């Protein structure tokens, strides 16, 4: 381990027991090039509406590395971010559509060219959407393994 006055450089395996704080005020940044594994993950921030409180949220976890894209639309085409073509496996898309305003069955007509085509039984679209897909830029998680 070397220290140049601002940065510690670590080569090889390093075991830390107890708590490690990054930054002198506990609000520093940590960049990991590679993977990061933990028994649990959360973010902890100053509470945005209650003086003297903090807000802690857990990270959504599942058996894959995935990303999501969400929003509301009245259009029949949901355009995905351009970077999704290099980030996600198009064969793993899950699209959830929730009608807004009145009950109407919405459905997916197709997914192609980085767009999700939707419609409804009434012909009018007004939905909240959540689109989830597995990342292709990282290795798949081995979910169960012998210790």
WOWO-V870417 format. One line per field, one symbol per residue. phi: phi as a letter, one per 40 degrees, with the letter a starting at -180 (. if undefined). Layout:
phi->???
//
This chain:
phi->.bbbhbbcbbbgcbbbbgcbbbgcbgbcbbbbchbbbacababbbcccbbdgbbbbbcccbacacbbbbaibabccbbccddcccbbbcccbcbbbbbcbgacacbaccibafgbbcbaaccgbbabcbbbbaccbcbcccccbacc
//
